[in-house]
Amino acid sequence: MTFFEAERLAINFGGIRALDGVSFRVDPGQVFTIIGPNGAGKTTIFNLVSRIYDPSDGRLTFCGEDITRVSPHEIPRRGIARTFQNIELFEHATVLQNVLLGRHAHRRSRFVEELLFLPRVRVLEIEHREAAEKVIDFLDLQRYRDSLIVNLPYGVRKVVEMARALCAEPKLLLLDEPSSGLSVEETEDMAFWIQDIRTLLGITVLMVEHDMSLVSAVSDRVLALNYGRPIALGTAREVQDHPDVIKAYLGG
Amino acid sequence: MRFAFKTSYAQDLGLFRDRVQRNAYIALFLALLVLPRLVPEYLGDLSLVFIYGLCGVSLMVLAGYTGLVSLGHSAFLGIGAYAHVYFAQDLGVPWVVAVALAAAVTAAAGVLVGLPALRMTGVYLTIATLAFALIIQEVFTRWDRVTGGLKGKPVQKAVVFGLPLGHEVGFYFLCLAFLIAGLWLTSNLLRSPTGRAWVAIRDSEVAAQSMGVNLAVYKTMAFAYSAGLMGVAGALFAHKIGFLAPDIFSVLLSIQFLLMVAVGGLGSLHGAVYGAVFVAMLPVVISQARDAVPVWLGQVFAVFGREAGRAVFSLVDRFVKQPGLEPGIFGLILVLFILFEPLGVYGRWRKITLFFSTFPLYKHATFKRQKSYMRSERLR
């Protein structure tokens, strides 16, 4: 059974073909990274996988199931969670509330039960809280638990967003530029966390990243894109040395 | 400074932060029980505060928590009021059932508005709900058989479970009970997944969606719940004013509700109640000030001679007795709040309590943050 596969993905925005025949396959337990210059279509792939965009052509398969036409809110229930490049946190809520929303895909209480806050809701809420606390513990966010997002520095927000995604207990985690805007130390922490997510939690990671030190530290497979077309696929080393990749970044 | 020492997850699920807060609410409740004895002449105004409180909670769910600003809430109030009176008086349904039916009818209307509104965001949604309010007002005028049209419809006193609540004190407690129930149900929702999903939609639709929130379902739910609460408030409002006519449920009333949640503080249930106190009591204060201020100023200026005093009195008197002063003051207050205290009365209250609880260490910058009305507006 294929874990995750994209076949001939293509999307047009008006007359612009943002992605054109992108195919790749992610095996369970891998860290798969997509690199490429600005505008290469990296985030577009993410938006296609999380079903914010409809592909003009191609097919997405996850755990043997075709998810090309699944509605966006169903995606986390299938086991795919994501972060965003320009942090999309709920700013006027606390870290805990943000992380708890990650549990939404696991909501089991009904509206009327919640309206009356029946004992079952209380029990489920405590279960959610325990799951959230595990993630908070894992990512060292204890001291920020009750602070509002608006009062937090950028680096911490980045981690909170990852915590929210982890809280959904995904099988596949999409990280959109996890190191953008982070300091060198924070980027190193991020590399450790990504490795831990893979080895300790057993979650497959699909990532878009620019920082080549992070990419080569954690990735098993790297796909390079340029103008919506794949130009190289292989290990970090292979892709970095590929003549087309060097040309795409440096021109010539 | 007071710390809430937490030892279990259940503690965070409680309605109150800690025992101190719970006791404060019990004290407030007891005060509200004896209030009718202390200020019998203001009972009518206080009942209106409670009804407006319910309206505030209703709009707070939609505008403050889900980020959908509606100008159609006067119509929901009207639908609730007319439906209740129709069921209770024309069809002779028992009072409690009539209220439930009114809430159901209004919630259904909320779904009807909510469904097309899903495709609109921000100011476009507000305009659509404004149109809805105007249309419904026209329906109230034309549908004589049910609403009595322009002639209006007299409302009999409430009889709950065979208990006549015609007198002011009974009605006061009825409204108080409904407000407490509304607050309890709403805060239950807000501390469970539904409430979190609403807040998520308000702050970032795209993130909410990719965490598994079905935008259509939760927005419709917010509309239906908000409208349902408004329906209950409408039923009480009908008894409060005693006579229904279409022009009562004008867009100005919607604007007053919006003023209520904005002045109270968007995104908090406290704010809804503070706003209700504010909006319901302001006309009382204004009407008293109308009589008092000219006399008072006249007396002050009488120091410069009796002529000066009389001149000032008649000048000020003529100014404050002009029609349209009230909406003017309302508008001015709204503008001042948005400029100087975007967090509303509740925000100011939190600042004051924080100042005293951290006394020598209070930092002015604690509440400094970018001024944004609603984040979802900037996303588009």
Chai-1 contact restraints between the chains, C-beta under 6 A:
chainA,res_idxA,chainB,res_idxB,connection_type,confidence,min_distance_angstrom,max_distance_angstrom,comment,restraint_id
A,S50,B,S210,contact,1.0,0.0,6.0,A-B,restraint_1
A,P72,B,Q209,contact,1.0,0.0,6.0,A-B,restraint_2
A,H73,B,Q209,contact,1.0,0.0,6.0,A-B,restraint_3
A,H73,B,G212,contact,1.0,0.0,6.0,A-B,restraint_4
A,H73,B,V213,contact,1.0,0.0,6.0,A-B,restraint_5
A,H73,B,N214,contact,1.0,0.0,6.0,A-B,restraint_6
A,P76,B,M211,contact,1.0,0.0,6.0,A-B,restraint_7
A,P76,B,G212,contact,1.0,0.0,6.0,A-B,restraint_8
A,R77,B,G212,contact,1.0,0.0,6.0,A-B,restraint_9
A,R82,B,S210,contact,1.0,0.0,6.0,A-B,restraint_10
A,E88,B,S204,contact,1.0,0.0,6.0,A-B,restraint_11
A,E88,B,V206,contact,1.0,0.0,6.0,A-B,restraint_12
A,E88,B,A207,contact,1.0,0.0,6.0,A-B,restraint_13
A,F90,B,V199,contact,1.0,0.0,6.0,A-B,restraint_14
A,F90,B,A200,contact,1.0,0.0,6.0,A-B,restraint_15
A,F90,B,D203,contact,1.0,0.0,6.0,A-B,restraint_16
A,E91,B,D203,contact,1.0,0.0,6.0,A-B,restraint_17
A,A93,B,V199,contact,1.0,0.0,6.0,A-B,restraint_18
A,L101,B,R196,contact,1.0,0.0,6.0,A-B,restraint_19
A,L101,B,A200,contact,1.0,0.0,6.0,A-B,restraint_20
A,L101,B,M211,contact,1.0,0.0,6.0,A-B,restraint_21
A,G102,B,M211,contact,1.0,0.0,6.0,A-B,restraint_22
A,H104,B,M211,contact,1.0,0.0,6.0,A-B,restraint_23
A,H104,B,G212,contact,1.0,0.0,6.0,A-B,restraint_24
A,H104,B,V213,contact,1.0,0.0,6.0,A-B,restraint_25
A,A105,B,G212,contact,1.0,0.0,6.0,A-B,restraint_26
A,R107,B,P193,contact,1.0,0.0,6.0,A-B,restraint_27
A,E114,B,L189,contact,1.0,0.0,6.0,A-B,restraint_28
A,E114,B,S192,contact,1.0,0.0,6.0,A-B,restraint_29
A,E114,B,T194,contact,1.0,0.0,6.0,A-B,restraint_30
A,L115,B,L185,contact,1.0,0.0,6.0,A-B,restraint_31
A,L115,B,N188,contact,1.0,0.0,6.0,A-B,restraint_32
A,L115,B,L189,contact,1.0,0.0,6.0,A-B,restraint_33
A,F117,B,N188,contact,1.0,0.0,6.0,A-B,restraint_34
A,V121,B,S192,contact,1.0,0.0,6.0,A-B,restraint_35
A,E125,B,L13,contact,1.0,0.0,6.0,A-B,restraint_36
A,I126,B,Y9,contact,1.0,0.0,6.0,A-B,restraint_37
A,R129,B,Y9,contact,1.0,0.0,6.0,A-B,restraint_38
A,V150,B,R369,contact,1.0,0.0,6.0,A-B,restraint_39
